[in-house]
Amino acid sequence: FFFQAEDGIRDVERSRGLGDVYKRQVYKKLLGLEPTLEELLDYSPSLGKSLEFIMNYTEPDLQDILQCSFAVDIETYGNNTLVELKPNGANIPVTQENKKEYVKLYIDWMFNKSVGPLFESFMKGFYKLYSGEFMTNCDPEELELRICGSPTFDFQLLEKVTKYDGGDSKDSPTVLNFWSVIHELDIEQKKRFLFFATGS
């Protein structure tokens, strides 16, 4: 898996933002930042809304309404497994007094513990390619920009700075026709063109 992670990272680097490969949560995890309920809402809206309901519910009958404990039932390949969010969690009901801890542990399990061994291998591959100065003083958006490049392309600028050889110039009919076609493409077609032309 370590080498697959390294290859996957290189694929992302070459893609220069072609597609939504990594979610913000992965970049935050690479930077060692804690996940939040807002990110869980982005990742899994139904689960996020359920946890948001728990956080916003203020009536004293929360335990009676929820009827849940510090354990989650996870289905994997058709098999259900009870995962305790803390020691003896299956025997600890969620109440008004401990709901913040429950939500925090659930989010931690979703983004960290459930993917722990696999993500550790991924991180080893990632840090083999990127470390030191590359990872310092940046937030998740900056890290994504450093890995994938800008998601927007200025083809007017590209036309302006392109150098020609083989007897062509910026005023050659073939070059003028080429840029005319390029400027008519939508953004996805332009991305595919760049990938074709540069191989990255």
C-alpha positions as CSV (number, residue, x, y, z in Angstrom):
1,F,0.0,0.0,0.0
2,F,2.9,2.4,0.7
3,F,4.0,2.4,-2.9
4,Q,0.4,2.7,-4.1
5,A,0.0,5.8,-1.9
6,E,3.2,7.3,-3.4
7,D,1.9,6.6,-6.9
8,G,-1.5,8.1,-6.0
9,I,0.2,11.2,-4.7
10,R,2.2,11.6,-7.9
11,D,-1.0,11.2,-9.9
12,V,-2.6,14.0,-8.0
13,E,0.4,16.2,-8.5
14,R,0.4,15.6,-12.2
15,S,-3.4,16.3,-12.4
16,R,-3.0,19.9,-11.4
17,G,-6.5,20.1,-10.0
18,L,-8.2,17.9,-12.7
19,G,-11.0,16.6,-10.6
20,D,-11.9,16.5,-6.9
21,V,-9.3,13.9,-5.8
22,Y,-8.8,14.9,-2.2
23,K,-11.3,16.4,0.1
24,R,-10.4,19.2,2.5
25,Q,-10.4,16.7,5.4
26,V,-7.5,14.8,3.9
27,Y,-5.4,17.9,3.6
28,K,-6.3,18.9,7.2
29,K,-5.3,15.4,8.4
30,L,-2.0,15.6,6.6
31,L,-1.4,18.9,8.4
32,G,-2.4,17.3,11.8
33,L,-5.5,19.5,12.2
34,E,-8.6,18.2,14.0
35,P,-11.7,17.5,12.0
36,T,-14.9,19.4,12.7
37,L,-18.6,18.8,12.6
38,E,-18.8,21.2,9.6
39,E,-16.5,18.9,7.7
40,L,-18.5,15.9,8.6
41,L,-21.5,17.7,7.2
42,D,-19.7,18.1,3.9
43,Y,-18.4,14.5,3.9
44,S,-21.6,12.8,5.1
45,P,-24.6,15.2,5.3
46,S,-27.0,12.7,6.9
47,L,-24.6,11.7,9.6
48,G,-23.5,15.3,10.1
49,K,-27.1,16.5,10.5
50,S,-27.8,13.7,13.0
51,L,-24.8,14.8,15.1
52,E,-25.8,18.5,14.7
53,F,-29.3,17.6,16.0
54,I,-27.8,16.0,19.1
55,M,-25.6,19.2,19.7
56,N,-28.6,21.5,19.2
57,Y,-31.1,19.5,21.2
58,T,-31.5,21.1,24.7
59,E,-34.4,19.2,26.3
60,P,-33.5,16.9,29.2
61,D,-35.0,13.9,27.6
62,L,-32.1,13.5,25.0
63,Q,-31.2,10.0,26.4
64,D,-34.8,8.8,26.1
65,I,-35.1,10.1,22.5
66,L,-31.7,8.9,21.2
67,Q,-31.5,5.5,23.0
68,C,-27.9,5.3,21.9
69,S,-24.5,4.8,23.6
70,F,-20.9,5.6,22.9
71,A,-20.8,2.8,20.3
72,V,-21.6,2.8,16.6
73,D,-22.8,-0.1,14.5
74,I,-20.7,-0.2,11.3
75,E,-21.6,-2.3,8.3
76,T,-18.6,-3.7,6.4
77,Y,-19.1,-6.0,3.4
78,G,-22.5,-7.0,4.7
79,N,-21.3,-7.7,8.3
80,N,-22.3,-5.5,11.2
81,T,-19.7,-4.6,13.8
82,L,-20.1,-2.7,17.0
83,V,-17.3,-0.1,17.5
84,E,-17.0,1.4,20.9
85,L,-15.9,5.1,20.8
86,K,-14.4,4.8,24.2
87,P,-13.7,1.9,26.6
88,N,-17.0,0.3,27.7
89,G,-18.8,2.7,25.4
90,A,-21.6,0.3,24.6
91,N,-22.7,0.7,28.2
92,I,-22.5,4.5,28.4
93,P,-25.7,6.3,27.2
94,V,-25.5,9.6,25.4
95,T,-27.0,12.3,27.6
96,Q,-27.1,16.1,27.7
97,E,-24.0,16.0,30.0
98,N,-21.8,14.0,27.7
99,K,-23.1,14.7,24.2
100,K,-20.2,17.0,23.2
101,E,-17.8,14.2,24.1
102,Y,-19.9,11.7,22.0
103,V,-19.9,14.0,19.0
104,K,-16.2,14.7,19.2
105,L,-15.4,11.0,19.6
106,Y,-17.7,10.1,16.7
107,I,-16.0,12.6,14.4
108,D,-12.6,11.4,15.5
109,W,-13.6,7.9,14.7
110,M,-14.9,8.8,11.3
111,F,-11.9,10.8,10.1
112,N,-9.1,9.2,12.1
113,K,-9.5,5.9,13.8
114,S,-11.6,4.2,11.1
115,V,-8.9,4.8,8.5
116,G,-5.9,4.7,10.9
117,P,-3.7,1.9,9.4
118,L,-4.4,2.8,5.8
119,F,-3.9,6.5,6.3
120,E,-0.6,5.8,8.1
121,S,0.7,4.1,5.0
122,F,-0.6,6.9,2.8
123,M,1.1,9.5,5.0
124,K,4.5,7.6,4.8
125,G,4.2,7.8,1.0
126,F,3.1,11.5,1.1
127,Y,6.0,12.5,3.4
128,K,8.4,10.7,1.2
129,L,7.5,13.1,-1.6
130,Y,6.6,16.2,0.4
131,S,8.2,17.3,3.6
132,G,10.1,20.1,5.3
133,E,9.5,23.5,3.8
134,F,6.8,22.2,1.6
135,M,4.5,21.5,4.6
136,T,5.3,24.5,6.8
137,N,3.1,27.5,7.2
138,C,0.2,26.4,5.1
139,D,-3.5,25.7,5.7
140,P,-5.5,23.0,3.8
141,E,-6.3,25.2,0.9
142,E,-2.6,26.3,0.5
143,L,-1.6,22.6,0.7
144,E,-4.0,21.7,-2.0
145,L,-2.8,24.5,-4.2
146,R,0.8,23.4,-3.6
147,I,0.0,19.8,-4.7
148,C,-2.5,20.4,-7.5
149,G,-1.8,23.8,-8.7
150,S,-4.4,26.5,-9.5
151,P,-7.9,25.2,-10.5
152,T,-8.3,28.1,-12.9
153,F,-6.4,28.6,-16.1
154,D,-5.7,31.9,-17.9
155,F,-5.5,30.9,-21.6
156,Q,-5.3,34.5,-22.7
157,L,-2.1,34.8,-20.7
158,L,-0.9,31.4,-22.0
159,E,-1.4,32.6,-25.6
160,K,0.4,35.9,-24.8
161,V,3.5,34.1,-23.4
162,T,3.8,31.2,-25.7
163,K,7.0,31.0,-27.8
164,Y,6.9,29.5,-31.2
165,D,9.6,27.7,-33.3
166,G,9.7,25.9,-36.6
167,G,9.0,29.1,-38.6
168,D,5.6,29.8,-36.9
169,S,4.8,33.1,-35.1
170,K,1.9,34.4,-33.1
171,D,0.5,35.8,-36.4
172,S,0.7,32.6,-38.4
173,P,-2.7,31.5,-39.7
174,T,-2.3,28.0,-38.1
175,V,-1.5,29.6,-34.8
176,L,-4.4,32.1,-35.0
177,N,-6.8,29.2,-35.8
178,F,-5.4,27.1,-33.0
179,W,-6.0,29.8,-30.4
180,S,-9.4,30.6,-31.8
181,V,-10.4,26.9,-31.2
182,I,-8.8,26.8,-27.8
183,H,-10.6,29.9,-26.6
184,E,-14.0,28.4,-27.6
185,L,-13.5,25.3,-25.4
186,D,-15.2,25.0,-22.0
187,I,-13.0,24.6,-18.9
188,E,-13.1,20.8,-18.8
189,Q,-12.1,20.6,-22.5
190,K,-9.2,23.1,-21.8
191,K,-8.1,20.9,-18.8
192,R,-8.1,17.8,-21.0
193,F,-6.2,19.7,-23.7
194,L,-3.5,20.8,-21.2
195,F,-3.2,17.2,-19.9
196,F,-2.8,15.9,-23.5
197,A,-0.3,18.6,-24.5
198,T,1.9,18.4,-21.4
199,G,1.3,14.9,-20.1
200,S,0.7,16.4,-16.6
